[in-house]
Amino acid sequence: MTSIYNRATGIALLSWAFLSGGVVAGSGSATAQTAAPSANSEVTIYCSAIADWCEKMRQAFETKTGIKTLMTVKSAGETLAQLKAEASNPKADIWWAGGGDQHLQAAELGLSQDYRSPMLAKLHPWAVKQAEQAQWRTVGIYAGTLGIVWNTEQLAKRTLPAPKCWADLLKPEYKDEVQMANAQSSGTSYAFIATLVQMMGEEPAFAYLKTLHRSVNQYPRSGAAPMQNVARGESTIAITWMFAAVAEAEAGFPVTNIAPCEGTGYEIGSMSIIKGSKNLDNAKRFYDYALTSEAQATGATAKSYQIPSNVEAPLPPKTPLLNEVKLINYDFATYGSDAVRTRLIKRWEAEVLNSPK
């Protein structure tokens, strides 16, 4: 096994040599099969979760089925770009995790194919709705709420007040104290932009983002990087998923989080079978397995505390649940569409990212 992991960006490239085995039956029941694998039995996965969770899922699935796996870990935005580039000759079979907006866009562009897993009956309604909106070309595997997180020691050192609302981040005292990921590659930051547009309207949202630009010290390409940088005191505040702050606090870092007073958006992390998969039966095997409570429990063991989509999966400790946060009525169908998502990211790039402070 080889593993290259950039801790600063939260992106890893993992690869395993393929090994041969015996025959694997296709998935057709609501539980993962354990039949012996066939010769050349393999599956290739693009994973947009944190590297530790990707590896735990790889190990769990391989142990359960004997199917050998090649896995690449990248952000959701980078994976979507890769799927577009490989559309005529797909290199992978399944895309697991990452923001539902990107998975919906992939479905609309014909980059994923429909599949109705027998595990659908075990999922929360929000996960099934995600599948219905995509005409069964994707499915929800977890949910997470967007919020503001900060390093309590750095905040005190700078004698800054704790932010309570999105509007607070525009105050002059927060200049160069905030990080958010680059929306060109990060599903987290696109979800933030889409949240503001839905809350405020597009023009007020972009006025907000232009003012926020003065507060932002860096736009890392990975959605995980702002949280990691705040945990280690390299930035004071981050705009990211609240569950990420729970994991860092549990690891001993001085971080806390809040759901902004105006309300906030959320993501439905998703999974899609890639159209043109060369190992379709094995892709379905992984798809079915990833929707089981057993598989979804691997998230907490990897300190990734999203809310599982399987109703029987254990809830992670201390993670804000959807009914505990003031959520907007996030329109996944509209803001997951190719036209809207592409236009908003291009506008953010032109008017915010590339503008002087």
C-alpha positions in Angstrom: 0.0 0.0 0.0 1.2 3.5 -0.7 -0.3 6.6 0.9 0.5 10.3 0.4 -1.4 12.6 2.8 -1.1 16.3 2.9 -2.4 17.2 6.4 -2.5 20.9 5.6 -5.0 20.4 2.9 -6.8 17.3 4.1 -6.3 15.7 0.6 -4.8 12.3 0.3 -3.9 10.1 -2.6 -4.2 6.4 -1.7 -3.5 3.5 -3.9 -3.4 -0.3 -3.5 -2.1 -2.9 -5.8 -4.8 -5.1 -7.2 -4.9 -8.7 -6.0 -6.8 -11.5 -7.5 -9.5 -13.6 -5.8 -12.6 -15.9 -6.6 -16.3 -15.0 -7.9 -18.4 -12.2 -6.3 -22.2 -12.2 -6.7 -23.9 -9.0 -7.6 -25.7 -7.1 -4.9 -29.4 -8.0 -4.7 -30.3 -8.0 -1.0 -30.4 -5.4 1.7 -27.2 -6.6 3.4 -23.7 -6.8 2.0 -22.9 -10.2 0.4 -19.9 -12.2 1.5 -19.4 -14.6 -1.4 -15.9 -15.3 -2.5 -14.5 -12.8 -5.0 -13.7 -13.8 -8.6 -10.4 -13.4 -10.4 -9.8 -9.7 -11.3 -12.5 -8.7 -8.8 -12.0 -5.0 -8.2 -13.6 -1.7 -7.8 -12.2 1.9 -8.1 -13.6 4.6 -5.8 -13.2 8.3 -5.8 -13.7 9.4 -2.2 -14.5 12.9 -1.0 -14.5 12.3 2.7 -11.5 12.7 5.0 -8.7 10.3 4.2 -9.0 8.4 7.5 -12.7 7.6 6.8 -12.0 6.6 3.2 -9.4 4.2 4.4 -11.7 2.7 7.1 -14.5 2.2 4.5 -12.0 0.6 2.1 -10.9 -1.8 4.8 -14.4 -2.6 6.0 -15.7 -3.2 2.4 -12.7 -5.3 1.4 -13.0 -7.5 4.6 -16.8 -7.9 4.0 -16.6 -8.9 0.3 -13.0 -9.7 -0.7 -13.2 -7.2 -3.5 -9.9 -5.4 -4.0 -10.0 -1.6 -4.2 -8.2 1.3 -5.8 -9.1 4.6 -4.1 -8.3 8.2 -4.7 -9.2 10.9 -2.2 -10.0 14.4 -3.4 -12.3 17.2 -2.7 -15.8 17.1 -4.2 -15.1 20.0 -6.6 -11.9 18.4 -7.9 -13.6 15.0 -8.3 -16.4 16.5 -10.3 -13.9 18.2 -12.6 -12.1 14.8 -13.0 -15.4 13.1 -13.9 -16.0 15.7 -16.6 -12.5 15.2 -18.0 -12.9 11.4 -18.0 -16.5 11.2 -19.3 -15.6 9.4 -22.5 -13.4 6.9 -20.7 -14.2 6.6 -16.9 -11.4 5.6 -14.7 -13.5 4.9 -11.6 -16.7 3.0 -10.8 -18.2 4.9 -7.9 -17.9 8.3 -6.2 -18.5 8.2 -2.5 -19.0 11.2 -0.2 -18.7 14.9 -0.9 -21.4 17.5 -1.2 -24.7 16.6 -2.7 -24.7 19.7 -4.9 -21.8 18.3 -6.9 -23.4 14.8 -7.1 -26.6 16.4 -8.4 -24.6 18.3 -11.0 -22.9 15.1 -12.0 -26.3 13.4 -12.4 -27.6 16.3 -14.5 -24.6 16.1 -16.8 -25.0 12.4 -17.3 -21.8 11.5 -15.5 -23.6 9.1 -13.1 -26.1 6.3 -13.7 -29.4 5.4 -12.0 -29.5 2.6 -9.4 -32.2 1.9 -6.8 -30.5 0.1 -3.9 -32.5 -2.3 -1.8 -31.2 -0.3 1.1 -33.4 2.8 0.3 -36.1 1.6 2.7 -33.6 2.0 5.6 -32.8 5.7 4.9 -34.0 9.0 6.3 -36.5 10.8 4.0 -33.9 13.5 3.2 -31.6 10.9 1.8 -34.3 9.3 -0.3 -35.4 12.7 -1.6 -31.9 13.4 -2.7 -32.1 10.2 -4.8 -35.5 11.1 -6.2 -34.4 14.6 -7.3 -31.5 13.0 -9.2 -33.7 10.4 -10.8 -31.9 7.8 -8.7 -28.5 8.8 -10.0 -27.2 9.6 -6.5 -28.3 9.1 -2.9 -27.7 10.8 0.5 -25.3 9.1 2.8 -24.9 11.7 5.5 -25.9 15.3 6.5 -24.0 18.1 8.1 -24.8 21.7 9.1 -22.7 24.8 8.1 -21.5 27.1 10.8 -18.8 29.4 12.2 -15.9 27.8 14.1 -13.1 29.4 16.0 -10.0 28.9 18.1 -10.9 30.0 21.6 -7.2 30.7 22.5 -6.5 32.8 19.4 -9.8 34.7 19.9 -8.8 35.6 23.5 -5.3 36.4 22.5 -6.6 38.9 20.0 -9.3 40.2 22.4 -12.0 39.5 19.8 -15.6 38.9 20.6 -17.1 35.5 19.7 -19.1 35.7 16.5 -22.8 34.9 16.8 -24.0 35.7 13.3 -22.8 35.7 9.7 -23.0 39.5 9.8 -20.4 39.6 12.6 -17.7 38.3 10.3 -17.9 41.6 8.3 -16.8 43.7 11.3 -13.4 45.5 10.9 -11.9 43.7 13.9 -12.1 40.4 12.1 -9.9 41.6 9.2 -7.6 38.7 8.1 -8.9 36.4 10.9 -11.2 34.2 8.8 -10.7 31.3 6.4 -13.0 29.7 4.0 -12.1 27.2 1.3 -11.9 28.1 -2.4 -15.3 27.6 -4.0 -13.7 26.5 -7.2 -12.7 23.2 -5.6 -14.6 23.0 -2.3 -18.2 21.9 -1.9 -18.2 23.4 1.6 -17.6 26.9 0.3 -20.1 26.5 -2.6 -22.7 25.5 0.0 -21.9 28.7 1.9 -22.4 30.8 -1.2 -25.6 29.0 -2.1 -26.8 29.4 1.5 -26.3 33.2 1.4 -28.0 33.6 -1.9 -31.0 31.7 -0.7 -31.1 33.7 2.6 -30.5 37.2 1.2 -31.0 37.2 -2.5 -28.1 37.1 -5.0 -27.1 40.7 -5.1 -27.1 41.2 -1.3 -25.2 37.9 -0.9 -22.4 39.0 -3.3 -22.2 42.3 -1.5 -21.7 40.4 1.7 -19.0 38.1 0.1 -17.2 41.2 -1.3 -17.1 42.7 2.2 -16.2 39.4 3.8 -13.2 39.2 1.4 -11.4 41.8 3.6 -11.8 39.4 6.6 -10.5 36.3 4.8 -6.8 35.6 5.1 -6.7 32.6 2.8 -8.9 30.4 0.5 -7.4 26.9 0.7 -8.4 24.5 -2.0 -9.6 21.8 0.4 -12.8 22.2 2.4 -11.0 20.5 5.4 -8.1 22.9 5.5 -9.7 25.9 7.2 -10.9 23.8 10.1 -7.5 22.2 10.5 -5.7 25.6 10.3 -8.1 27.0 13.0 -7.5 24.0 15.2 -3.8 24.5 15.1 -4.0 28.3 15.6 -2.9 29.2 12.1 -6.2 31.1 11.7 -8.7 32.3 14.2 -12.1 31.6 12.5 -13.3 29.3 9.8 -16.5 28.9 7.8 -17.0 25.2 7.7 -19.1 22.2 8.8 -20.0 22.2 12.5 -19.3 18.4 12.9 -15.7 19.1 12.0 -15.3 21.3 15.0 -16.7 18.6 17.2 -13.9 16.2 16.1 -11.1 18.7 16.6 -12.4 19.6 20.1 -12.5 15.9 20.9 -8.9 15.6 19.8 -7.9 18.3 22.3 -7.8 21.4 20.2 -9.3 24.6 21.6 -12.1 25.1 19.2 -15.9 25.7 19.4 -18.7 26.4 16.9 -22.0 28.1 16.5 -24.9 28.0 14.1 -25.2 31.7 12.9 -28.2 33.6 14.2 -29.7 34.3 10.8 -29.9 30.6 10.0 -27.7 28.4 8.0 -27.5 25.8 5.2 -26.6 22.2 5.3 -25.3 19.5 3.0 -26.4 16.0 2.1 -23.3 14.2 1.4 -23.9 11.7 -1.4 -22.8 8.7 -3.4 -23.1 8.0 -7.1 -22.2 5.2 -9.5 -20.2 6.6 -12.4 -21.7 6.1 -15.8 -19.6 3.7 -17.8 -18.3 1.9 -14.8 -16.2 -1.1 -15.8 -17.0 -3.0 -12.6 -20.7 -2.2 -12.3 -21.6 -5.2 -10.2 -18.9 -4.4 -7.7 -19.9 -0.8 -7.7 -23.4 -1.8 -6.7 -22.0 -4.0 -4.0 -20.1 -1.1 -2.5 -23.2 1.2 -3.0 -25.4 -1.2 -1.0 -22.8 -1.7 1.7 -22.2 2.0 2.1 -25.9 2.5 3.0 -25.9 -0.1 5.8 -25.7 1.0 9.4 -22.5 -1.0 9.8 -20.8 0.9 7.1 -22.1 4.3 8.2 -20.8 3.7 11.8 -17.3 3.8 10.4 -17.6 7.6 10.2 -17.5 8.1 14.0 -14.5 5.7 14.3 -12.7 7.9 11.9 -13.7 11.0 13.9 -15.9 12.2 11.1 -19.2 13.1 12.8 -21.8 13.7 10.1 -25.3 12.5 10.6 -25.8 9.1 9.0 -28.6 8.6 6.5 -29.4 5.1 7.7 -32.1 5.3 10.4 -30.5 2.5 12.3 -26.9 3.9 12.3 -25.7 5.3 15.7 -25.7 9.1 15.9 -22.3 10.6 16.5 -21.8 12.3 19.9 -22.1 16.1 20.3 -22.8 16.7 16.6 -25.6 19.2 16.0 -28.7 17.4 14.6 -30.8 18.9 11.9 -33.7 19.7 14.2 -31.4 21.4 16.7 -30.2 24.1 14.2 -32.0 27.0 12.6 -31.9 25.8 9.0 -32.9 27.4 5.8 -35.1 25.5 3.3 -32.1 24.6 1.2 -33.1 24.1 -2.4 -30.8 21.2 -3.4 -32.4 20.8 -6.9 -31.8 24.4 -8.0 -28.4 24.9 -6.4 -27.2 21.5 -7.4 -27.9 22.2 -11.1 -25.0 22.7 -13.4 -26.1 26.1 -14.7 -26.6 27.7 -11.3 -23.6 26.2 -9.7 -21.3 27.0 -12.5 -22.6 30.6 -12.8 -22.3 31.3 -9.1 -18.8 30.0 -8.8 -17.6 31.9 -11.8 -19.2 35.1 -10.4 -17.5 34.5 -7.0 -14.2 33.9 -8.8 -14.5 37.1 -10.8 -16.0 39.4 -8.2 -14.5 38.1 -4.9 -11.6 35.8 -5.2 -9.7 37.9 -7.8 -10.6 41.3 -6.3 -8.1 43.4 -4.3 -8.7 43.8 -0.6 
